[in-house]
Amino acid sequence: MNDVPAKYGAAQAAAAPLKLEDFLPYRLNVVASLTSQALSRIYAERYGIGVPEWRVLVTLGQYGLMSGKAIGAHSHMHKTKVSRAVALLERRKLVVRRANRADLREAFLSLTAAGREVYSELAPMALDFDRRLLETVDAADRAALNRALKKLSERSAKLAADIANRPSPR
């Protein structure tokens, strides 16, 4: 990762205070991106869906009935992405929308029988992928990895909230 050719300023790169390849947010993003690309090949080839559709499908498979807003919060997706994913899944007859009689601005989403079938087929493949990915981490280190990821997620959420709530500079 650190093979910057001399013609591109290796000396300057070595002295730089911020090195992208050592920067934790970047490293986490690379792992997430590579993992997502590899996993998405499995369901894209078989079911013709992308990452947002997969997240909606799996979230509904896990919880059964949810609003789009709740799916977005659970899956960390913007409402626009959720809306587009739901629309595609509805066209494919994998998701059905039902009006919330208590609040007509909101709808509840759930998997159709075909959607549940896709979820049932996807779940074992995703779990196998997860197992194969985790094989690289020593069994004794997996609990520590899970604790570290939980702490990093919690801290990231707190930092994001702190930044969002600070007064804007004038």
N, C-alpha and C positions, 0 to 999 in steps of 0.2 A: 504494500500500500504506500510505501514511502519511497518509490523509485521515480523521483522527479529528475528528469535529465538536466544536466548542468546548463544547457542552453536556455532553460526556462527559469533560471534563478534559484538553483538549489541552495546557494549560500544564503540568499535572502529568506528562502523558505525555512531553513534551519534556524534562523534568528527570529523569525516571526513569533509574536507572543501568542497568537491563536493559530493552531494547526488543526485544520478541518478533520483530518483522520484521527486525531486524539480527542476531539470535542464530543462529549457524551451525547448530546442531543442528535448530532449528525450520525454517530455510530448506531444509536437506537433506531433512527430513521432508516439507515441502510439495512439493518437486520429485518425491520418490519417490511420494507419494500421488497427485499429478496424473498422473504417468506411468503408474502402475499402474492408475488408473481408466480412462484412455484405452485402454491396451493390453487391459485385461480386457474392454472392450466387444467387441473383435474376437472373442475366443474364447468369451465368455459367450453371445453371440448365436448363434454358429455351432455350438458344442459343448455349451452348457449347463453349463460348468464355471466355478469361481471361481478366485481367485488361488492358494489352497493346492493345488488339484487340478492347476492349470497348472504350478506349480513341481515337483510330484512327477512329472508326466508328462514335462516337459522334462528333469528330472534323470535319469530312467530312460532317456529317449531318448538322452541324452548318454553315460551310463555303462553302460547295459545291465542289470546285475544289482547290486542294492544292498539293504542292510537298511534298515528304516524309520529306525533310529537314524542311519545314515550319510546318508540323505536329509535328515533334520532338520539335521544338522551342516552339510551342504553348502549347504542352502537357507536356513539361519538361521530355521528354524521349530520351534516347540515340539512335543514328541512327540505331544501331544493333537491338534494341527492336522494333523500328518502322518498320524496314525492315522485321523482322520475323512476326510481326503482320500483315503487309500488305500481305505477302506471304500466310499466313493462310486465310485471308479474301478473297484473290483472288481465292484460291483453293475452298473456299466455295461459290464462285460467288457472294460475297457481295460488292466487290470493283473491279474496273477496272482501268487499267494503260494505259495511252496514252503518247506517246513520245512527248517531247517538241521540236518542229521543230527548234526553235531558239538555243537550246542547247541540243544535243542528249545525253549528260551525265545525263540529268534530265528527269523525267517523272512526269506527272500530274496524280493525283489520284482522283477518284470520286466514289460515291456509285452507284451500279447498282440498278435496280428497286427493286430487292430482298433486297438489303442493305438499301434502303430508307424505305422499309416496316418494316424491323427490327428496324431501327431508330425510325420510327413512333410509334412502339409498346413499345420500350424502354423508350422513352422520358417521357411519363406520369408516368411510374413506377419509374424512377429516380427522377422525380420532387416530387412524393409522398414520396419517401424515404427522400429526402431533407427536405420536410415539416415536416415529423415525427421526423427527427433529430433535427431540429430547434425548435420544440415545447418545448424542455427542457430549452431553453433560453427565459427569459421573453421578451415579445414583445418590451418593452421599451429599452431593452439592445441589440437588434439585430443590430441596426444601429452602435452602438459602437463596437460590435463584428466585423462587416464588415470593419469598419475603422481600427481596430486593426490588422485584418488579412492582409489588404492591406498594412499597414505600415510595418508589420513584413515581408511580401513578398518583399517589396521594399528594406528594410534594409538588408535582407538576400542576395538579388541579389548584392547589393553594397558591402557587406562584402566579398562575393565570388569573385567578380571582383577585389577588393583590394588585397585579398590574392593571386589570380592568377597572378596579375601584380607586386607583390613585388619581389625584387631580391632574388635569391636563396642563402641560406647561404653556405659559403665555409668552 
